[in-house]
Amino acid sequence: MTAETARGPASLIADLTWRGMVHAVTPGLPDRLATGRPIAGYVGFDPSAPSLHAGSLVPIFGLIQLQRHGCRPVALVGGATGMIGDPSGTSAERNLLDRDTIAANVAGIRGQLERFLDFSPGSGGALLVNNLDWLGEMGMLEFLRDVGKHFTIPYMLAKDSVQTRLERGLSYTEFSYMLLQAADFRHLYRAHGVELQMGGADQWGNITAGLELIRRTEGKATAEGKATAEGKARAEGKARAGADDELAHGLAYPLLLSPSGTKFGKSAEGTSIWLDANLTSPFEFYQYWLNADDRDMAVYLRWFTLLTQEEIERVEAEQAARPSERPAQRLLALDLTTQVHGPAAAERAVTLSRAAFGAEPVRDTALLAEMYEVLDHCELDPADVAAGALRVAVACGLYASNGEARRAISQGGFSINDVRVGSADEPVGDPIAGRWLLLRAGRKRLKVARIRRR
């Protein structure tokens, strides 16, 4: 896939804007980027699960775009805040995880991020940090004195993430989350020169809380000559460039919704699409994008590929001319599966998809065995097969009753090994290699049946 040629920091917002990835920015950010000096920006990732999921691709590609424009991406994994839980976007208190579980989840997420970002040493190389390293060392009195005293209760209550939870109940634990995230931003500002925090629109309240803490503490320190060496260097750079005097900045992405209005990244059954092959197989991952709604493709191509605007418009024209061939979905599914699972797994997912849903009959026993592992499947007794098509259709769970199966067969909606079954009393033909049956109910439901050995 042809990737857009990366440009400098000054064009970052323009590129994100045409891709539709900008919900809000703080006023001084365009002027700061217009200086042409690289900026370090971070996004936080929740380690409440052992893997990132499809929804994580939004902030991941935000970091990718930041790095492509000559800036430094910083991925923060919330080893500490993951023990608390962010109330943003939730309707109930989150489960609190123990340290061992969090540590295992952080390790898994680290490996996934390395597939997308360049962590090579140098000023532009990505960083991965864990906020347990500094929040875990901060005592309660230190936190209250150095962070809590800078925020009023009315300020915190006014945040949307708090307001939406007050009626259902909000513990002090989750109420304190925005202060912990503000402390994160300030720590990264001090330790790594991070001037930008990015996140979803539901994170805007937490982002601006960090800006407030930096303004109240670092602005004063800089004015009194008490800033760190990095802080002084940043201040001198701002003076030389004539940039806005804001010390830090924020950028929010729109919340990505599916056509039904729910958060995207869920399968038809409501389960998450994970980036871990043990939780969502490469085939399932590929199929998720291949089956994406046509209405979503304009957004997905802009957010989750590095294609130029001209290339995307060309794909969209192909999609409009041949919608049944789904060229946009095929391009996106292959590209994302390659990035997440590697070229070999992506090509295998394509092969399995063609075998399962293509026009050509499948007779390769090795391929059938692999399809059995990754697709919906069942095991049949030889007696089921000997009893005929109706018994097979019900025994394999494609239909709930004999009556339902009879109706489907009479309407031509059931096939075995890609041969349509003409009547409920019809015998089953020879299984492939004596052991396999491909059962199709309608155009979309497929089961791979393996016959038990006698």
C-alpha positions in Angstrom: 0.0 0.0 0.0 1.3 3.4 -0.9 1.8 5.6 2.1 1.5 9.4 2.2 4.9 11.1 2.4 5.3 12.4 6.0 5.8 16.1 6.6 6.8 18.2 9.5 4.9 19.2 12.6 3.3 22.2 11.0 1.1 20.0 8.8 -0.1 17.6 11.5 -3.4 19.2 12.3 -4.2 19.8 8.7 -3.6 16.1 7.9 -5.6 14.9 10.9 -8.4 17.3 10.0 -9.0 16.1 6.4 -8.9 12.5 7.9 -11.7 13.6 10.2 -9.6 12.8 13.3 -10.0 16.1 15.1 -12.7 16.8 17.6 -11.1 19.6 19.6 -7.7 21.2 20.1 -6.5 23.8 22.6 -6.1 27.3 21.1 -2.3 27.4 21.3 -1.6 24.1 19.6 -1.6 25.3 15.9 0.8 28.1 16.7 3.1 25.6 18.6 3.2 23.2 15.7 3.6 26.1 13.2 7.1 26.7 14.7 8.2 23.5 13.0 9.8 22.2 16.2 9.0 18.6 16.9 6.6 18.1 19.8 6.3 15.0 22.1 2.7 13.9 22.6 1.2 11.0 24.6 -1.9 8.8 24.7 -2.9 6.6 27.6 -3.9 3.0 27.2 -6.0 1.1 29.8 -4.4 -2.2 30.8 -7.7 -3.7 32.1 -7.3 -6.6 29.6 -4.3 -8.6 28.4 -4.7 -7.1 24.9 -5.6 -3.9 23.1 -8.8 -4.1 20.9 -10.1 -2.6 17.7 -11.1 0.6 19.5 -7.5 1.1 20.5 -6.6 1.6 16.8 -7.9 5.2 17.1 -5.2 6.4 19.5 -2.6 4.1 18.0 -3.0 5.7 14.6 -3.0 9.1 16.3 0.5 8.3 17.6 1.5 6.9 14.2 0.5 10.1 12.5 2.4 12.1 15.1 5.5 10.1 14.5 5.2 10.4 10.7 5.2 14.2 11.1 8.6 14.1 12.8 7.3 14.2 16.4 7.8 11.9 19.3 5.0 9.5 20.3 4.7 8.5 23.9 2.5 5.6 24.9 1.5 5.5 28.5 0.2 2.3 29.9 -1.8 2.9 33.0 -0.4 0.4 35.4 -1.4 2.6 38.3 -4.6 4.2 37.0 -5.7 0.7 35.8 -6.1 -0.2 39.4 -8.5 2.7 39.8 -10.7 2.8 36.7 -11.6 5.8 34.5 -15.3 6.8 34.8 -15.3 8.3 31.3 -17.6 6.4 29.0 -18.8 3.9 31.6 -22.1 3.5 33.4 -20.9 1.5 36.4 -17.8 1.1 38.6 -15.0 -0.8 37.0 -13.6 -3.9 38.6 -10.3 -3.3 40.4 -7.4 -5.4 39.2 -4.4 -6.6 41.3 -0.8 -5.8 40.6 0.1 -9.1 39.0 -2.8 -9.0 36.6 -2.0 -5.4 35.6 1.7 -6.3 35.1 0.8 -9.2 32.8 -1.6 -7.0 30.8 1.0 -4.3 30.5 3.6 -6.7 29.0 1.1 -7.9 26.4 0.2 -4.4 25.4 3.8 -3.4 25.0 4.4 -6.0 22.4 1.3 -4.9 20.4 2.3 -1.3 20.3 5.8 -2.2 19.0 4.1 -3.5 15.8 2.9 0.0 15.0 5.4 2.5 16.3 9.2 2.9 15.8 10.9 2.6 19.2 14.4 3.1 17.8 16.7 5.2 20.1 16.8 8.9 19.3 14.8 12.0 19.7 12.0 10.8 17.4 11.8 7.3 18.7 8.6 6.2 20.5 8.6 5.8 24.3 6.5 3.4 26.3 6.0 4.4 30.0 4.0 2.9 32.9 2.5 5.4 35.3 2.9 2.9 38.1 6.6 3.8 38.1 5.8 7.3 39.5 2.3 7.2 40.9 3.2 4.0 42.7 5.9 5.9 44.6 3.7 8.9 45.5 2.3 8.9 49.0 -1.2 10.1 49.9 -0.1 13.3 51.6 2.3 14.2 48.7 -0.5 13.6 46.2 -3.0 15.8 48.2 -0.5 18.6 48.7 1.1 18.6 45.2 -1.9 17.7 43.0 -5.2 17.9 45.0 -4.8 21.4 46.3 -4.8 22.8 42.8 -8.3 21.7 42.0 -11.7 22.7 43.5 -14.6 20.4 43.9 -16.8 22.6 41.6 -14.2 22.3 38.9 -14.2 18.5 39.1 -17.9 18.2 39.4 -18.4 20.3 36.2 -16.6 17.6 34.0 -18.9 15.7 31.7 -17.3 12.3 32.8 -18.4 13.0 36.3 -21.8 14.5 35.6 -22.9 11.5 33.6 -22.1 9.2 36.5 -23.4 11.1 39.5 -27.0 9.8 39.2 -25.9 6.2 39.0 -23.3 6.6 41.7 -19.6 7.5 41.6 -17.1 6.4 44.2 -14.3 8.7 45.4 -11.9 6.3 43.8 -13.1 7.0 40.3 -13.8 10.7 41.2 -10.0 11.0 41.8 -9.1 9.6 38.4 -8.8 12.9 36.6 -6.3 14.1 39.2 -4.2 11.0 38.7 -4.2 11.6 34.9 -3.3 15.3 35.5 -0.4 14.1 37.6 0.6 11.8 34.7 0.7 14.7 32.2 2.7 16.9 34.6 5.2 14.1 35.2 5.7 13.5 31.5 6.0 17.2 30.9 8.8 17.4 33.5 10.6 14.1 32.8 10.3 13.8 29.0 9.3 17.2 27.7 5.9 16.0 26.7 3.8 19.1 25.7 0.8 17.4 24.1 -1.9 14.9 25.4 -4.2 13.2 22.9 -7.3 11.1 23.5 -10.9 10.5 22.6 -13.5 13.2 23.0 -14.7 11.5 26.3 -11.2 12.2 27.7 -11.3 16.0 27.1 -12.1 16.8 30.8 -9.1 14.7 31.9 -6.9 16.3 29.3 -7.8 19.8 30.3 -7.3 18.9 34.0 -3.7 18.1 33.2 -3.3 21.4 31.4 -4.6 23.2 34.4 -2.2 21.4 36.7 0.8 22.2 34.5 -0.3 25.8 34.2 -0.6 26.2 37.9 2.6 24.5 38.9 5.1 24.7 36.0 4.2 28.2 34.9 5.0 29.5 38.3 8.2 27.4 38.5 9.4 28.7 35.2 8.7 32.3 36.1 10.7 31.9 39.3 13.6 30.2 37.6 12.9 26.9 39.4 12.2 24.8 36.3 14.1 21.8 35.3 16.8 22.0 32.6 14.3 20.6 30.1 11.7 23.1 31.2 14.1 26.0 30.7 15.1 24.7 27.3 11.4 24.6 26.3 10.8 28.1 27.6 13.8 29.4 25.7 12.7 27.6 22.5 9.2 29.2 22.8 10.8 32.7 23.2 13.0 32.2 20.2 10.1 31.0 18.1 7.6 33.5 19.3 5.1 30.7 20.0 2.0 31.0 22.2 2.9 31.1 25.9 0.9 28.0 26.8 3.1 25.4 28.3 1.1 22.3 27.2 -1.7 21.4 24.7 -4.5 19.0 24.1 -6.0 17.3 21.1 -9.2 15.1 21.1 -10.4 12.6 18.5 -14.1 12.1 17.8 -15.7 9.1 19.3 -16.0 6.5 16.6 -19.5 5.0 16.4 -21.0 2.2 14.4 -24.1 2.7 12.2 -26.2 1.4 15.1 -24.8 4.2 17.3 -22.7 1.9 19.6 -19.0 2.1 20.1 -17.2 0.4 17.2 -14.9 -2.6 17.7 -17.6 -5.2 18.6 -18.6 -8.2 16.7 -22.1 -9.0 15.7 -22.4 -11.0 18.9 -21.2 -8.1 21.0 -17.8 -9.4 21.8 -14.7 -7.3 21.5 -12.3 -7.6 18.5 -8.9 -8.0 20.1 -5.4 -7.5 18.7 -4.2 -10.7 20.4 -4.5 -13.7 18.1 -5.4 -15.9 21.1 -8.5 -13.8 21.8 -9.5 -13.0 18.2 -8.0 -15.1 15.5 -6.4 -13.5 12.5 -9.3 -14.9 10.4 -11.9 -13.4 12.7 -10.0 -10.1 12.7 -9.9 -10.1 8.9 -13.6 -10.9 8.6 -14.6 -8.1 10.9 -13.1 -5.5 8.6 -14.2 -7.4 5.4 -17.8 -7.3 6.7 -17.7 -3.6 7.7 -20.7 -1.5 6.6 -20.1 0.4 3.4 -21.2 3.6 5.3 -18.2 3.3 7.5 -15.5 2.9 4.9 -14.9 6.6 4.3 -14.0 6.9 8.0 -12.0 3.7 8.3 -9.9 4.3 5.3 -8.9 7.8 6.6 -8.3 6.8 10.2 -6.8 3.4 9.8 -4.6 3.6 6.7 -1.7 5.8 5.6 -3.2 6.2 2.1 -3.2 9.7 0.6 -6.4 11.6 0.0 -6.1 10.9 -3.7 -5.6 7.2 -3.1 -8.5 6.9 -0.8 -10.8 8.7 -3.2 -9.7 6.3 -5.9 -10.6 3.3 -3.7 -14.0 4.9 -2.9 -14.7 5.3 -6.6 -13.9 1.6 -7.1 -16.2 0.8 -4.3 -19.0 2.9 -5.8 -18.6 1.2 -9.2 -18.3 -2.4 -7.8 -19.9 -2.5 -4.3 -20.5 -6.2 -4.4 -16.8 -6.9 -4.8 -16.0 -4.8 -1.6 -12.6 -3.4 -2.8 -12.4 -1.0 0.1 -13.1 -3.6 2.7 -10.7 -6.0 1.2 -7.9 -3.4 1.1 -8.5 -2.3 4.7 -8.9 -5.9 6.0 -5.7 -7.1 4.5 -3.7 -4.0 5.5 -4.8 -4.0 9.2 -4.5 -7.8 9.5 -1.0 -7.6 8.2 -0.1 -4.8 10.6 -1.6 -6.6 13.6 -0.7 -10.2 12.9 2.0 -10.2 10.2 2.0 -10.9 6.4 1.8 -14.7 6.7 -1.2 -14.7 9.0 -2.9 -12.1 6.9 -2.5 -14.1 3.7 -3.7 -17.2 5.5 -6.8 -15.3 6.6 -7.5 -14.3 3.0 -7.2 -17.9 1.9 -9.5 -19.1 4.6 -12.0 -16.4 3.8 -12.1 -17.3 0.1 -12.5 -20.9 1.0 -15.3 -20.3 3.4 -17.3 -17.7 1.4 -16.0 -18.0 -2.2 -17.6 -19.6 -5.2 -15.1 -22.5 -5.6 -15.8 -25.8 -3.7 -13.2 -26.7 -1.0 -11.6 -30.1 -1.3 -8.2 -29.5 0.3 -8.2 -31.6 3.6 -5.5 -29.6 5.2 -7.5 -26.4 4.5 -10.7 -28.0 5.8 -8.9 -29.0 9.0 -7.8 -25.4 9.5 -11.3 -24.1 8.7 -12.6 -26.5 11.4 -10.3 -24.8 14.0 -11.2 -21.2 13.2 -14.8 -21.4 11.9 -18.1 -22.5 13.5 -17.9 -26.3 13.6 -19.5 -29.5 14.9 -18.8 -33.2 15.2 -21.2 -35.8 13.8 -21.6 -39.5 14.4 -21.5 -41.7 11.3 -25.1 -42.6 12.3 -26.1 -38.9 11.8 -24.7 -38.9 8.3 -26.3 -42.2 7.4 -29.7 -40.8 8.5 -29.7 -38.2 5.8 -29.6 -34.5 5.2 -32.4 -33.5 7.6 -30.6 -35.3 10.6 -27.3 -33.6 9.7 -28.8 -30.1 9.5 -30.4 -30.4 13.0 -27.6 -32.4 14.6 -25.1 -29.8 13.7 -27.1 -27.0 15.2 -27.8 -25.0 12.0 -31.6 -25.4 12.7 -33.4 -25.7 16.0 -35.9 -28.3 14.9 -36.8 -30.7 12.1 -39.7 -28.4 11.1 -37.4 -25.4 10.7 -34.9 -27.5 8.7 -37.6 -28.9 6.4 -38.8 -25.4 5.6 -35.2 -24.2 4.8 -34.6 -27.2 2.6 -37.8 -26.8 0.7 -36.8 -23.2 0.0 -33.4 -24.3 -1.3 -31.6 -22.8 1.7 -29.4 -25.7 2.8 -26.4 -27.2 1.0 -23.8 -29.9 1.8 -20.4 -29.7 0.3 -21.6 -26.8 -1.9 -24.4 -29.0 -3.4 -27.9 -27.8 -2.7 -30.1 -30.3 -0.8 -33.3 -30.9 -2.8 -35.4 -32.6 -0.2 -35.4 -33.4 3.5 -35.2 -37.2 2.8 -32.1 -36.8 0.6 -29.1 -38.9 1.6 -25.8 -37.2 2.3 -23.3 -37.6 -0.5 -19.7 -38.8 0.1 -17.9 -36.8 2.7 -14.7 -35.1 1.6 -11.8 -37.5 2.3 -14.3 -39.7 4.1 -14.5 -37.2 7.0 -15.5 -33.6 6.2 -18.8 -31.9 5.3 -19.3 -28.2 4.6 -22.8 -27.2 5.7 -24.3 -23.9 4.5 -27.5 -22.4 5.7 -28.4 -19.6 3.4 -25.6 -17.3 2.1 -23.9 -16.4 5.4 -24.1 -19.3 7.9 -21.5 -22.0 7.5 -20.4 -24.9 9.7 -17.5 -27.3 9.1 -18.6 -30.8 10.2 -16.1 -33.5 11.1 -17.3 -37.0 11.2 -16.1 -39.1 14.2 -14.0 -42.1 13.4 -15.7 -45.4 14.0 
